[in-house]
């Protein structure tokens, strides 16, 4: 990578940081930690459209203004493994009518150790002929292939990869299933997990985690608490999180499929939930709550729940919704730590980590 590329990246990141600082400085004046990314070859998962013309199939993306597809010939922000696989896969697809016909999307999911899974998306029913062709390229490319069409999913080997992260003195293993959310920037994700682990290292009592996904933060923080209750609305994510906890020998964590609204109703005894039949909420003594919501941020009911606890760890991928939420949370809590993680280089997006502690009453 040349110096001009690095200088351009640093300038772009600096501008993003300044925009966020202009918003957060009214609430927090101490040092903000900044964690940068590699400017290239950082993205472990990518999704492409497939554009067909008289010369064959092409990787494509959608123009944000015209909404029309444009062809991608190279993708330097993708992980090295994806960049290696892209031309080989496309060549095989264009040489095989069964693989190419009615193919409309290609998704890559890789790990830092270069394990790879490719999902091919179709507007047709996948039959034995497709399976034979897909098996051939799976063996040729030494990767895993999944085929999807409407109400159909064909798994030739596995529909997941296993990621490995070093957090503190521990090595953690994460099953990551295709079609579920995973952080796209693995190296920056390690920085996020390490920061959260450090911020909660001297915690007391129990942790409540809302929007736990497949256990990204749960696995890294579980040892800092007596017990953990983690909730997520997705069945597949909860099933994967339970597998990941078992894989890493974590026994102090319970995962429950619930929305944040349902969780609030459960705590307030509004109604009983069969999903909590094996969990006694009265046995928990929560000192800390961690939230990692979608871009829309937290709804009022969830805010009313999290402000009950001494410490809030809030990860946000959208500074705008974060600021809206803070306008409510800061009535009861004050910000004690802020970190910026550049999960999404070359975009306007930032991942923000905050720690808030309850005001003395």
N, C-alpha and C positions, 0 to 999 in steps of 0.2 A: 504494500500500500504506500503511495507516495505522500509526501508531506502536505501537498495542497489538499488532498482528500481528507486528511486528518484535520487540517486547519478549518476546512469547510464544515466538517462535522462538529468540531468544538464551537465554532461560531453559531451554528444552528442550535446546539444544545444550550449555549449561553443565552440566546434569545428566548428560548422556551422557559428557562429558569427565571429570567427577569420578569417575564409576564406573570408567572406564578407568584414570585416574590412581591410584585405590586399588589397582589390580592391578600396574601397571607400576613404581610408585615404589620397590618393593623391589629393582628391578634398575637403575633409571635415575633420577638425581636432578637432572640438568641441565634446561634449558628445553625444553619441548615446544611445537613450532610448531602452531598451530591455523588451519586454513583452512575458513572457513564457506562456506555456499551462499546463493543467493537463496532466500528463504522460499517464493516462488511461481514458477510458470512455468519450472521448471528441468528437468523430466523430458523427455528427447528421445525416449524410446520407452515405449509403454504397451501393455498387453494387457487386453482386456475380454472377458468372457463376453457372449453375447447372450441376453436373456430375452424370450420371446414371450408375449403375452397377447392378449386380444380387441381391444386398441387398437393392436397392432402390435409391432414389435421395439424393444428398449431396450438401451442399454449397461448392463452389470451387473458386479458383482464378487461374490466369495464371502465370506460372513461367516466369520471364523476360528473362531468358537465353534459356531454352528449348522450351518455348512457349506452354508447355503442362499444362493441368490443375492439380492442387493439391487440396486435400480435406481440408476444413476448419472446424474444430470441435468446436473451440471457437474463439472469436474475441474481445479481451479485450479492444481494442482502440475504439470500438463502444459505443455509448451512452447507458446508462443502459436500456432504453426502448427497444432498438434494441436487446441487449443481452437477455432480457426476452422473446421477441417475436420469436427469431430465432429457438429455439428447438420446441416450440409449433407449429409454422407454418410448420416446416419440418415434424413433426409427422403427422399433418393433411394432408399434401400433399402425404406422403407415404401411408396413409390409404385410399386415394381416387384416383383411376386410372384416372378419368376425369381431376383432377387437375395436376396430375403428367405427363400425356402423353404429350410428345413433349415440355415440359417446359425447357427452356434453360437459363433463367436469372431471378433473384429476386433483386429488388431494395427497400431499406428502406429509408424513409424520415421522420424525427422526429423533435421535437422542444424541447427547454429547459423545457417546461411545460409537456413534454411527450405525446403530440398529435402525432399520427403516421399514416402513409400512406404506403401501400405496393403495389408495381407494379409487376405483374407476366407477364413474357415475353414468348411467344409461337411461335413455328413453325407449327401452325395449325389454322384453323378458329375456333373462339370461338362461341359456340352455347348456346341454352337455358339450356342444361344440365350443361355446365361449369358455367353459371351464377348462377344456383341453388346451386351448390357446393360452389362457391365463396361467395355467400350470407350467407351460413351456417357458414363458418369459419370467415367471417366478424363479424357476431353476436357473435360467440363463443369467439373471441379474442378481441372484443371491439376495433376494429381498422377499417381503411378504406382500401378497396381493389380496385385496377384498373387492368384490364386485357388488354394486348396489343398483337397484332399480325400484320402481314403485312396489312396495310391499314385499321386497325380495332383498336378501343379503346372503352372499355366498362367501364363506371364509375358507380359503385354501389351506392356511396354516394357523395363524392367529389373527385376531383383530385388535391387537395391542402391541406396544413396545414397552420395555422396562428401562426407565431412566435411573441414573445413579447420581446422587448429589452428596457432597461432603459439606456438612454443616457442623461447625465447631469441631469436636473430636469424633463425631459420628458419621458413618456412611449410611445414607438412607436410600431405599429402593422404592421406586414409584411405578406401578403399572399405569400406563396411559392408554386408554381405549380410544380408538378412532371414533369420531363424532362427538366426543365429550370435550369440554374446555380444558386446555392446558396452557400454561404460560408459554408464549412463543419464543422468548429469549432466555435460553437455559442459563447462561452465565450470569445475567442480571437477576434471574430468579434466585440463584444461589445467594447473591448479595442481599436480596429481600429477606430470604429465610434466615440468613445469618444475623441481619439487623434485628429482625423480630425476636430471634432467639436471645440476643444480647439484651434487648429491652425488657424481656420478661424473665430473665435469668433468676432474679431474687424474688420472684412472686410468691405469694402466700395463697393457700387454699386452692380453689378450683377455677377452671377456665370454661367459659361459654363461648362457642364459636358459631357464628351465623354466616351462611353461604360458604360452607366448608369445601364444596366441590368434591374432588377425589382425595382430599386429605393433604393438599399441598402444604399448608401451614400446620395442620394438626400434627403430622408426624414430627416436624421439626421442633414443636413447642411442648409436646406431651410430657416430656421429662421434667419440665419446669413447674409442673402442677401436680397436686394430689390426685385430682380426677378431671376429666374433660368430657363435656357434653357438646357434640358437634351436630349441626342440623343443616340440611340441604333438601331442596324440593325434588331434585332429579333422582329417580330410582337407580339408574345406571351409575351415577356418581356415588351414591351411597353404597351400592354394592361394591364398587371399585375401592372406595375408601376403607371399607371393612377388610377387604383383601389386603390392602396396603398396610393397615395396622397389624394384621396377623403376620404378614411377610417380614415386618420389622420388629416383631416381638413386643408390640405395644399393647398392654393389657389394661390400662387405666382409662380407656376412652370408649364412650358409647356414641354410636352414630344413629341418627333418627331422621327419617324422611318427613320433613315438615316445612311449611312456609314460615317466614318470620311472623306473619299475622297469626297463624295457628299456634306458634310457640308462645306468643304473648297471651293468647286466650288460655293456653294450658297453664302458664304461670299465674294468671289471674283467676283460675278456676272457673272460667266462663263455661266450659264444657269439657268432658273427659275425652281422651283420645286412646283408641285401642293400640295405636303405635307406641304409646308410652306405658303399656301394661306391665312391662318388665323393668321400668325405670321409676324410681321414687324421687321426684324433684326435691322433696324435703331433705334428702340426704346430701344435697349439694350445698356448698358454701362458696358461691362465686365471688371472687375478688376482681376478676378481669374478664372482659368480653372483647372478642376480636371479630370484626366485620370486614368483609371483602365483597361489597355489593356490585351489581352490574353498573353500567354507565349511568343509569338513571338515579343511582344513589339510594338512600334509605327512605322508606315511607314514614309518615308520622307515627304510626303504631310501633315500628321498630325503634325509632328514636326514643319514644317514651319508655321502651324496655331497657335499652342499653344505658341510659343515664342513671339507672338505679345502682350501677356498679362503680366501684372505686376507680378502676382503670379501664380505659377504652383504647384499644389498638385498632386504628381505622386505616385500611388500605383502599385507595381510590384510584381508578383509571380515568377519572373525569374531574378535573379541578373545579369545573362550574357547578356540578351537583354537590361536590364536597363543600364548597363555600355556602351553598344553600343549607346543607345539613348543619354546618358549623354555627350558622346563625341561631339555631335552636339548641344545639348541644352546649354552647358556651355560656348559657344561663346557669349551668350547674357544674361545668368542668372547665379546666384551663389546659392549654397545650403545653406540654413539657418537652417534646421532641418532634422534629420534622426531618424527613429524609425524602430526597427525590431520586427516583430510579428510572433511567431511560430505557424502558422496556421497548419503546417504539421509535428507534432512531429515524431521522429524516421525515417524521410526521410532526404534527402539532400536539400529539398526545404525550402525557406524562403519567407515570405511576407514582403516587404520593403515599408515604407512610407517616402516620401521626400517632403519637401517644398523648392521651388526655387523662388528667387526674381530677378527681372530684374536688371542688372548692370546700374549704373548711367551713362548717356551718356553726 
